[in-house]
Amino acid sequence: MAPSISIAFFSADPVAGKRRPLAGAEELRRRNEELEKEVREATAREQATRAELEKTRERLRVVEEAEERLCAQLGDLEAEAVVQAREFRIQVKALAEELARARSMLGCGAGER
């Protein structure tokens, strides 16, 4: 450990015969207490901010998982819609062909009268 020097900030009080702290030392002590209080408050704010950040990260993780599930469901629905559209198109084409045959049969039957 490095050597240190201690400086006492006292002055002699000739009336009481006691030593009292100098005004500068009192001011330093008071300022030091204020700074320590500010550090405690800043530390408390930092801890609260970290807790809020952790909550936000957790919410973000949940939202990302929900987004992934929704995207998968949307993909499934799109694939189902494509299949249904193909089936509908095939059905419409079959009905159109059936209608064309019926018209041609009616046209042939009307011409024979």
C-alpha angles and dihedrals in degrees: 000000000000119000115259136200125223121203120197117214101204134128128199117252104213094193099053096025089231133120116241130189117262117250091246092056091050090050091050092048091049092047090048090053090050091050092048089051090050090050091051091049092047090049091051091049091048091051091049090049091049091050090050090048090052091050090049091050090052092049089049091052091051092048092049091051090049090049091052091050091048092049090051091049091047090051090051091049092048091051090049090049091052091051091048092048091052091048091048091049091050090049092048090048091050091049091048091052091048090050090049090052091048091050092048090050090049090047092051092045092050091050092054095060 
